[in-house]
């Protein structure tokens, strides 16, 4: 039996399947597009927190890659497994 092929799906932070804790703020006007390390945000939206926060995104699969950014921090991908 052959291995199933892998595929990449991009999910924007404004996707209704993502649930954020109350400590998050939303910028959906592109206010922060000129800030950060890697250019404008996807679809000019972002969620952020100035402290501790959490979010939940349920998916069916074996692994994920989370891409994130920040203004004054080292930023990059995080990988994990279900």
Buried (B, 14 or more C-beta within 10 A) or exposed (E): EEEEEEEEEEEEBBEEEBEBEEEBEEBEEEEBBEEBEEEEBEEBBBBBBEEEBEEEEEEEEEEBEEEEBEEEEEEEEEEEEE
